[in-house]
Amino acid sequence: MKIGKPIRAYVVEPLEQPATPAEPEDEDETAQEPVAVRDTELETTPTA
Amino acid sequence: MTVAPDYIEPVVGWRVWAVSSSDAGLRLRSLMVDATWPTGRPFVARCRDRRHRLRRVWRAEPSAHEPPEWSCDCGIYATREIADAVRYAKSYGDRHWTVLHRVVGRVSLWGSVLEYTDGWRAALAYPLELLVPRVGPVQSPGAEAVADALADYGVRVEVVDGTGAGRFGQALPALPAWPPV
């Protein structure tokens, strides 16, 4: 792609991330399920 | 070393993408390189310049540079004028990948940015708005299906009639001046 002649360089740091999350927030609930399994495992660990 | 930013708003330019099939569905793909644009996170530029790699071998230069760099062609490209992006798309064949459709749109650029008279090269990018021409290649699943799939990017996606720069320009308001005042 031709974009002409060089002018200058700069650094851009947007205050807000331009990349928009694509997944609905409900997805997070699914991601938390393994945590519950881990809790169960802890409860069944022998204490003696 | 931390570099203080020169600007806190992303640069906005025009770009053209191919649309190809992936495991996750239809996704934007760069025209020049085999790279799929992810959803929900920035597309990160990577230098693939073979000349630089060969030169490193013979001259023992540093193993890599962060794109973009003046001495290289790497980086994520965007144009100031929509006509330049559309002209580029029309001049570019379907090449190596299964191009199901082509879309035009605005892209946010940030990180290290090199400014040119007619556009920019940048380190990071994400689509801002996408325009899907109603007419596509024969292998296209159809503009509406493409638009539905590209909604995964979480940005405005619109199907437009025609493929001319004027049509696309009418569908989106004028770009803000850069740099911001």
Interface residues (C-beta under 8 A of the other chain):
Chain A: M1 K2 I3 G4 K5 P6 I7 R8 A9 Y10 V11 V12 E13 P14 L15 Q17 P18 A19 T20 P21 A22 E23
Chain B: V3 A4 P5 D6 Y7 I8 E9 P10 V11 M32 T39 G40 R41 P42 W70 Y77 A78 T79 D84 A85 Y88 S108 L109 W110 G111 S112 V113 L114 E115 Y116 T117 D118 G119 W120 R121 A122 Y126 L128 D152 Y153 G154 V155
